């Protein structure tokens, strides 16, 4: 009976200090643990290394969106309006980022999440919630879904023997936070369309006056 209690205590201590946890990307839990540790350490670079190709492509596409907005502003708006328009559209980020990876590192700031650090003998609520509760692997062994004790779900895909994190598909809040780019591009395009329509109306009016219509 005493032996059983010791085992339970030792098991609890191992879980508390992370000893023996999987940190191998050949297992979805290992990839998740590396991601979780990187978040708590505030290391966005290590998070990026774990991303699945579709999540990497997402940030590449969003960077291209920023570049596209910059080109639209430069082409259609007066140069005196460029600075303000770029700020309002958010494309001014292209002054600081050069590709999808640098965009990710700019917007994904785990160090700013104010995650509580654990003490020597106890875990913070964030750490407890981040503990793995369940892992489901697809029948073909190429996809997996991991659920934490906080009921957060993370999706993974397998590339050769390595499991990659589908961060964008996993975090709905993350998608919502990035949604401003698409909204701003749509708003910018509507502004340009309105300006073109207004200019066309003016030209038609001038032509009509000149022709005495």
C-alpha positions in Angstrom: 0.0 0.0 0.0 2.8 2.4 0.9 4.6 1.4 -2.3 1.5 2.4 -4.4 1.4 5.8 -2.7 5.1 6.4 -3.5 4.5 5.5 -7.2 1.5 7.9 -7.3 3.6 10.7 -5.7 6.6 10.1 -8.0 4.2 10.1 -11.0 2.8 13.4 -10.0 6.2 14.9 -9.6 7.3 13.7 -13.0 4.2 15.2 -14.5 4.8 18.4 -12.6 8.4 19.0 -13.8 7.9 17.6 -17.3 10.3 14.8 -16.8 9.7 12.0 -19.3 7.3 14.0 -21.5 7.3 13.2 -25.2 9.4 15.7 -27.1 9.6 13.8 -30.4 8.0 15.1 -33.6 7.4 11.5 -34.7 4.5 11.5 -32.3 1.7 14.1 -32.4 1.9 14.5 -28.6 5.6 15.2 -28.9 5.0 18.0 -31.4 2.3 19.4 -29.2 4.5 19.4 -26.2 7.2 21.2 -28.1 4.7 23.8 -29.3 3.3 24.2 -25.7 6.8 24.6 -24.3 7.7 27.2 -27.0 4.6 29.2 -26.2 5.4 29.3 -22.5 9.0 30.2 -23.3 7.8 33.0 -25.6 9.7 31.5 -28.5 7.8 32.2 -31.7 10.7 30.9 -33.9 10.3 27.4 -32.4 6.6 27.5 -33.0 7.1 28.4 -36.6 9.4 25.4 -37.1 6.5 23.1 -36.0 3.9 24.5 -38.4 2.3 22.4 -41.1 2.7 23.4 -44.8 -0.9 24.7 -45.0 -0.3 27.0 -42.0 2.9 28.3 -43.5 1.1 28.9 -46.8 -1.6 30.9 -44.9 1.0 33.4 -43.7 2.7 33.5 -47.1 -0.7 34.3 -48.6 -1.4 37.0 -46.0 1.9 38.6 -46.8 1.0 38.7 -50.5 -2.3 40.3 -49.5 -0.4 43.1 -47.7 1.8 43.6 -50.8 -1.3 43.7 -53.0 -2.9 46.4 -50.8 0.3 48.4 -51.0 0.3 48.2 -54.8 -3.4 49.2 -55.0 -2.8 52.2 -52.8 0.2 53.3 -54.9 -1.7 52.9 -58.1 -5.1 54.5 -57.3 -4.7 57.0 -54.5 -2.9 60.4 -54.5 0.6 60.2 -53.1 -0.4 62.5 -50.3 -2.8 59.9 -49.0 -0.5 56.9 -49.2 0.9 57.0 -45.6 -2.6 57.3 -44.0 -4.1 54.7 -46.3 -1.3 52.3 -45.6 -1.8 52.7 -41.9 -5.5 52.2 -42.1 -5.2 49.2 -44.4 -2.4 47.7 -42.3 -0.2 47.2 -45.3 2.4 49.5 -43.6 3.5 46.2 -42.0 5.5 45.6 -45.2 7.9 48.1 -43.9 8.8 45.6 -41.2 8.1 42.2 -42.7 9.5 40.6 -45.9 7.7 37.3 -46.2 5.2 35.0 -44.5 7.6 33.8 -41.9 8.5 37.3 -40.7 4.8 38.2 -40.7 4.1 35.2 -38.4 6.9 36.3 -36.1 5.5 39.8 -36.0 1.9 38.9 -35.2 2.4 35.7 -33.1 3.7 37.0 -29.8 3.6 34.3 -27.1 5.7 36.5 -24.9 2.8 39.0 -24.7 0.3 36.4 -23.6 1.1 37.0 -19.9 1.1 33.3 -19.2 1.6 32.6 -15.5 4.8 30.7 -14.6 4.6 27.7 -12.4 6.3 27.7 -9.0 8.6 24.9 -7.9 5.8 22.9 -6.4 2.6 23.9 -8.3 1.5 24.5 -11.9 -0.4 27.6 -13.1 -3.9 27.2 -14.4 -2.6 27.8 -17.9 -0.2 24.9 -17.5 -2.8 22.6 -16.1 -5.2 23.5 -18.9 -2.5 22.7 -21.5 -2.0 19.1 -20.3 -3.0 16.6 -23.0 -6.3 14.8 -22.2 -7.0 12.9 -25.4 -5.4 12.1 -28.8 -7.3 10.8 -31.8 -5.4 9.5 -34.9 -7.2 9.0 -38.2 -7.5 5.5 -39.6 -4.8 6.2 -42.3 -2.5 7.5 -39.6 -1.9 10.8 -41.4 -4.0 13.1 -39.3 -4.5 13.6 -35.6 -6.6 15.7 -33.2 -5.4 16.5 -29.7 -7.6 17.8 -26.9 -6.2 19.5 -23.8 -7.8 19.6 -20.3 -8.9 23.1 -21.2 -10.9 21.5 -24.1 -8.7 23.2 -26.7 -8.3 21.2 -29.9 -5.2 21.0 -32.0 -4.9 19.4 -35.4 -1.8 17.7 -36.8 -0.8 16.2 -40.1 1.9 13.7 -40.7 4.7 14.4 -43.3 6.8 11.3 -43.8 7.6 10.5 -40.2 7.1 14.0 -38.7 3.9 15.4 -37.2 3.3 19.1 -38.0 0.9 21.5 -36.2 -2.0 23.0 -38.2 -2.1 26.1 -36.1 -4.4 28.2 -38.3 -6.9 25.4 -38.5 -6.7 24.7 -34.8 -7.1 28.1 -33.3 -10.4 29.8 -34.4 -9.5 32.8 -32.3 -6.3 33.1 -34.2 -8.1 33.1 -37.5 -10.5 35.8 -36.2 -7.5 37.9 -35.0 -6.0 37.7 -38.6 -9.4 38.4 -40.3 -8.8 42.2 -40.3 -6.5 41.8 -43.3 -9.2 40.4 -45.6 -11.7 43.0 -44.3 -9.3 45.8 -44.9 -8.5 44.7 -48.4 -12.2 44.5 -49.2 -12.8 47.9 -47.7 -9.8 49.3 -49.7 -11.1 47.8 -52.9 -14.6 49.3 -52.3 -13.0 52.7 -51.7 -11.1 52.4 -55.0 -14.3 51.3 -56.8 -16.2 54.3 -55.4 -13.4 56.7 -56.5 -13.4 55.3 -60.0 -17.1 55.5 -60.2 -17.1 59.1 -59.0 -14.3 60.0 -61.5 -16.2 58.4 -64.3 -19.4 60.3 -63.4 -17.4 63.6 -63.4 -16.0 62.8 -66.8 -19.3 62.0 -68.2 -20.7 65.2 -66.8 -17.9 67.2 -68.4 -18.3 65.6 -71.7 -22.1 66.1 -71.6 -21.5 69.9 -70.9 -19.0 70.2 -73.7 -21.4 68.6 -76.2 -24.3 70.6 -74.9 -26.3 67.5 -73.9 
